[in-house]
Structure formats: structure tokens, C-alpha cells
Amino acid sequence: MDKKITIVGAGPGDPELITLKGKKAIENADILIYAGSLVNREVLNYNKKNAKIYNSATMDLGEIIKVIVDGVENGLNVVRVHTGDPSIYGAIKEQIDELKKYNIDVDIIPGVTSLFAATSSLKTELTLPEVSQTIIITRPEGRTPKPKKEKIKDLAKHQATMAIYLGAGMIDKVVNDLIEGGYNDNTAVAVVYHASWKDEKIIRGTLKDISNKVKDEGIKKTALIIVGDVLNPKYYEYSKLYDKNFETEYRKIKTND
């Protein structure tokens, strides 16, 4: 029998923002290891097997791997639950590599990221014709280093829509880097705290005033910073997708005979 575990992206917070496949995996788990500092524990309530639950926020990598290996070796169904989508700042690569040493494979079930939950709450589109067709997802440098060529100041030169994770606690530095990189200080910004959670907060402003607004709200973590003219476009072109004068493979231009 193949030795395998499942990694589930649990979504941004709202327990209903989980895929059907992710929910099914949690339902059938014998062991659940969840990122307790970020994952809404309510998603674990889908479990139907009285699974043994571990909060990985209190564990190091070696302890997590030991729980997984012991579970798999005993024929148990182990599910690792990550916040949002595990491919973004999920630290799954190191877990996968460690599990390979024990010939344990992984299935990964994607999830809804906090970025998409945030834009849903903002009722906005990250890509608008003639405004921005590029999204840069990044984070400021903290205890985890970044490659020198990926500094926020350098990325800001593109003037694209930017989504900045893990930056609320250093909002002043983030704003300064964005402005120094080339964004106008009147560029629209939104900071979404706990996107999709019941205590979600949305702070809107510009690069000129967003720092004070965020600090006034006492927000220092679990918030996403979204920057760009797409948040408050002065002008944009309607897309060609539904333009009656634009022919596609599925729709011909209608003519009046």
C-alpha cells in the first residue's frame, strides 16, 4: 500500500470557503495537524472520525514529521491543514522533502487564498484593462530573508497591482518602499484584516494616509495590503470579452439586415 498523506488548503477563514475535496479529506482524517495560528478551527468540525488533533503552531518541523510518520506507519489517514492555499508562504516544501526520507508521498488540495477573499470583500478586480494586467504577490523582508532582487522598492517600479502579505506590522516601511519605488503617494491602498472572518476589517486609503489608519485600528498581523489604481481607477476600458463588436470563437458579431 502506498504511504501518503493529504495537505489541505483550508481557505482564508470562513469555514465555508473550503473546497468540497478539502472538506472530504478532513471528514475522513484519523489525524489532523492544523496551523493553529492561522486556520479557523471551525473547519476541523467537519471531521466525522473523532480524529486526534495537533496544533502545529506549538510544534517544530521535527515534531510535525514524527506525528505524520507514526500515523502513516500505523495505517492511519493523516491530513495536514494549512491556511489559505498551501502554495503561498505555506512552508510545505520542507515537509514534503522530509517525508520523502520515509517514502511518504503527498496529495495537495488547493484552497482559497486570503488575497481572493480580500478582493471579494473589497468588491474589486485585480486586473483592469488599461490600468493593470499584472499582479505581484510578495512580502517585506522580516525574519525570513528575501532575495535582493525582490525588494518591495524594486518591485514597485512596475506600477502593477501588488498584494503584500505579512506586512501590516511594518506598515511604515512598506509604504516608504512603495513610494520610493515609484508609486504616487495618492495611489489607492486597502488593508484587509482577517479576510472572510467574522471580525474582518477593511481599511481604505492612499499611500499618504494608510499607515496612520492601520495603526489607529491597532492592526499588526493577519492582514493583507493591496496596492494599485485598480482599487480606485480614474478610467479603464471595458474588456473585449463581451464587446458586441468583438468577435470570438463562440460569438459572432451581430449585424442588422
FENMO-V464467 format. One record per residue. N is the residue number from 1. RES is the residue in one letter. SS is DSSP state (h for helix, s for strand, l for the rest). PSI is psi in radians with two decimals (NA if undefined). NEAR is the number of other ideal C-beta (glycine too) atoms within 8 Angstrom. Layout:
N;RES;SS;PSI;NEAR / N;RES;SS;PSI;NEAR
//
This chain:
1;M;l;2.37;2 / 2;D;l;2.44;4 / 3;K;l;2.11;9 / 4;K;s;2.61;9 / 5;I;s;2.99;14 / 6;T;s;2.28;14 / 7;I;s;2.19;14 / 8;V;s;2.28;15 / 9;G;s;1.95;19 / 10;A;l;-0.04;15 / 11;G;s;-3.13;17 / 12;P;l;-0.31;15 / 13;G;l;-0.93;13 / 14;D;l;2.10;10 / 15;P;l;-0.25;11 / 16;E;l;-0.18;4 / 17;L;l;0.98;11 / 18;I;l;2.55;15 / 19;T;l;2.75;11 / 20;L;h;-0.65;5 / 21;K;h;-0.69;7 / 22;G;h;-0.74;14 / 23;K;h;-0.74;11 / 24;K;h;-0.69;8 / 25;A;h;-0.74;12 / 26;I;h;-0.69;17 / 27;E;h;-0.68;10 / 28;N;l;0.19;8 / 29;A;l;2.49;14 / 30;D;l;-0.53;9 / 31;I;s;2.28;15 / 32;L;s;2.17;13 / 33;I;s;1.98;14 / 34;Y;s;2.60;15 / 35;A;l;1.54;10 / 36;G;l;-0.34;10 / 37;S;l;-0.25;4 / 38;L;l;-0.62;7 / 39;V;l;2.35;11 / 40;N;l;2.08;9 / 41;R;h;-0.29;8 / 42;E;h;-0.48;6 / 43;V;h;-0.39;15 / 44;L;h;-0.29;12 / 45;N;h;-0.23;7 / 46;Y;h;-0.30;10 / 47;N;l;2.37;11 / 48;K;l;0.05;5 / 49;K;l;0.29;8 / 50;N;l;0.88;3 / 51;A;l;2.66;11 / 52;K;s;2.26;6 / 53;I;s;2.32;9 / 54;Y;s;2.38;11 / 55;N;s;1.90;8 / 56;S;h;-0.17;11 / 57;A;h;-0.44;7 / 58;T;h;0.11;5 / 59;M;l;2.67;11 / 60;D;l;3.05;5 / 61;L;h;-0.76;9 / 62;G;h;-0.69;6 / 63;E;h;-0.67;8 / 64;I;h;-0.82;14 / 65;I;h;-0.69;12 / 66;K;h;-0.77;8 / 67;V;h;-0.75;13 / 68;I;h;-0.85;16 / 69;V;h;-0.80;11 / 70;D;h;-0.73;8 / 71;G;h;-0.83;13 / 72;V;h;-0.75;14 / 73;E;h;-0.39;7 / 74;N;l;0.23;6 / 75;G;l;0.33;4 / 76;L;l;2.68;8 / 77;N;l;1.90;9 / 78;V;s;2.28;14 / 79;V;s;2.21;15 / 80;R;s;2.12;14 / 81;V;s;2.06;13 / 82;H;s;2.77;15 / 83;T;l;2.68;12 / 84;G;s;-2.24;15 / 85;D;l;2.28;11 / 86;P;l;-0.21;13 / 87;S;l;-0.20;8 / 88;I;l;1.95;10 / 89;Y;l;0.68;6 / 90;G;l;-0.19;11 / 91;A;l;0.66;6 / 92;I;h;-0.44;12 / 93;K;h;-0.75;6 / 94;E;h;-0.59;8 / 95;Q;h;-0.75;15 / 96;I;h;-0.78;9 / 97;D;h;-0.69;8 / 98;E;h;-0.68;10 / 99;L;h;-0.48;14 / 100;K;h;-0.52;8 / 101;K;l;-0.36;6 / 102;Y;l;0.25;10 / 103;N;l;0.62;6 / 104;I;l;2.18;12 / 105;D;s;2.99;9 / 106;V;s;2.55;12 / 107;D;s;2.39;8 / 108;I;s;2.21;10 / 109;I;s;2.02;12 / 110;P;l;2.83;8 / 111;G;l;3.01;17 / 112;V;l;2.19;12 / 113;T;l;2.80;10 / 114;S;h;-0.46;14 / 115;L;h;-0.80;12 / 116;F;h;-0.53;9 / 117;A;h;-0.69;17 / 118;A;h;-0.80;14 / 119;T;h;-0.51;11 / 120;S;h;-0.79;8 / 121;S;h;-0.60;11 / 122;L;h;-0.22;11 / 123;K;l;0.86;4 / 124;T;l;2.95;8 / 125;E;l;2.33;6 / 126;L;l;-0.32;11 / 127;T;l;2.07;9 / 128;L;s;2.36;9 / 129;P;l;2.38;8 / 130;E;l;0.01;6 / 131;V;l;-1.06;10 / 132;S;s;2.34;13 / 133;Q;l;0.29;5 / 134;T;l;2.41;8 / 135;I;s;2.18;10 / 136;I;s;2.11;10 / 137;I;s;2.15;8 / 138;T;s;-3.03;11 / 139;R;s;2.70;10 / 140;P;l;2.81;13 / 141;E;l;2.23;7 / 142;G;l;-2.23;7 / 143;R;l;-0.45;2 / 144;T;l;2.07;5 / 145;P;l;2.80;4 / 146;K;l;2.65;9 / 147;P;l;2.49;5 / 148;K;h;-0.61;5 / 149;K;h;-0.07;5 / 150;E;h;0.39;8 / 151;K;l;2.48;10 / 152;I;h;-0.67;12 / 153;K;h;-0.70;10 / 154;D;h;-0.69;9 / 155;L;h;-0.53;12 / 156;A;h;-0.35;15 / 157;K;h;-0.40;8 / 158;H;h;-0.35;7 / 159;Q;l;0.43;7 / 160;A;l;3.05;10 / 161;T;s;2.31;13 / 162;M;s;2.32;15 / 163;A;s;2.10;14 / 164;I;s;1.96;14 / 165;Y;s;2.72;12 / 166;L;l;0.57;10 / 167;G;l;-0.08;11 / 168;A;h;-0.57;14 / 169;G;h;-0.20;7 / 170;M;h;0.79;9 / 171;I;h;-0.66;14 / 172;D;h;-0.81;7 / 173;K;h;-0.73;8 / 174;V;h;-0.83;13 / 175;V;h;-0.79;12 / 176;N;h;-0.74;8 / 177;D;h;-0.68;13 / 178;L;h;-0.75;15 / 179;I;h;-0.77;12 / 180;E;h;-0.55;8 / 181;G;h;-0.33;12 / 182;G;l;-0.22;7 / 183;Y;l;2.43;11 / 184;N;l;2.53;6 / 185;D;l;-0.11;8 / 186;N;l;0.08;7 / 187;T;l;2.37;12 / 188;A;s;2.49;13 / 189;V;s;2.50;14 / 190;A;s;2.37;14 / 191;V;s;2.11;16 / 192;V;s;2.03;17 / 193;Y;s;2.32;14 / 194;H;l;0.93;11 / 195;A;l;2.19;13 / 196;S;l;-0.12;13 / 197;W;l;2.90;10 / 198;K;l;-0.47;3 / 199;D;l;0.41;6 / 200;E;l;2.45;12 / 201;K;s;2.46;9 / 202;I;s;2.16;10 / 203;I;s;2.11;13 / 204;R;s;2.60;7 / 205;G;s;-2.68;11 / 206;T;s;3.01;10 / 207;L;l;-0.34;15 / 208;K;l;-0.60;7 / 209;D;l;-0.05;8 / 210;I;h;-0.58;14 / 211;S;h;-0.86;9 / 212;N;h;-0.65;7 / 213;K;h;-0.73;11 / 214;V;h;-0.75;13 / 215;K;h;-0.60;9 / 216;D;h;-0.54;6 / 217;E;l;-0.12;9 / 218;G;l;0.43;5 / 219;I;l;2.13;12 / 220;K;l;-0.24;5 / 221;K;l;3.10;7 / 222;T;l;0.79;6 / 223;A;s;2.58;11 / 224;L;s;2.37;12 / 225;I;s;2.16;14 / 226;I;s;2.23;18 / 227;V;s;2.40;14 / 228;G;l;2.79;13 / 229;D;h;-0.27;10 / 230;V;h;-0.40;13 / 231;L;h;-0.44;13 / 232;N;h;1.17;5 / 233;P;l;2.33;9 / 234;K;l;-0.48;4 / 235;Y;l;2.50;5 / 236;Y;l;2.72;8 / 237;E;l;2.43;5 / 238;Y;l;2.56;6 / 239;S;l;2.80;7 / 240;K;l;-0.19;5 / 241;L;l;-0.72;6 / 242;Y;l;0.26;6 / 243;D;l;2.19;8 / 244;K;l;-0.33;6 / 245;N;l;0.18;4 / 246;F;l;2.04;8 / 247;E;l;2.40;5 / 248;T;l;3.11;6 / 249;E;l;-0.51;3 / 250;Y;l;-0.24;3 / 251;R;l;2.20;6 / 252;K;l;2.68;4 / 253;I;l;2.26;8 / 254;K;l;2.29;5 / 255;T;l;2.60;4 / 256;N;l;1.95;3 / 257;D;l;NA;2
//
